Amino acid sequence: MKIDGYAPLAESFLSKQEGPASSSGTNTPATGSSNIQDETNLSVDSQKIGLLQSQITQLPEVRQDRVAALRSAVQEGRYQVSDEQIANAILNEG
């Protein structure tokens, strides 16, 4: 007795995909006239993740090495900003 595991699996798979129309034998994958339609449903969590990913890509890049160097300079009193630099920064920010 020879057992072929592939054929029963394929028949089972095709009969589930074709649904009620498979009994008539007219809608087979070989004819290309199958009424099977693909459908995609995204969960709310998946949509939220996509939204968050798009928001993250719009955030400015933070250069941690620069931040650390400036923080250290400010704490040690080595960071000096002139009045003119402050005024220009205020005017350019708006």
HUVENUR-V593490 format. One line per field, one symbol per residue. ss: DSSP state (2 for helix, 1 for strand, 0 for the rest). phi: phi as a letter, one per 30 degrees, with the letter a starting at -180 (. if undefined). psi: psi as a letter, one per 30 degrees, with the letter a starting at -180 (. if undefined). A space follows every 50 residues. Layout:
# HUVENUR-V593490
ss->???
phi->???
psi->???
This chain:
# HUVENUR-V593490
ss->00002222222222222222222000000000000000000002222222 22222222000002222222222222000000222222222220
phi->.cccddddddddddddddidddddidccdddicdcdbdbbbcdddddddd dddddddddddcceddddddedddddicccbddddddddddddd
psi->kkkjfeeeeeeeeeeeefbfffffgfilfffghkgkkkkkjkleeeeeee eeeeeeffkkkkjeeeeeeeeeeeefgfjkkleeeeeeeeefe.
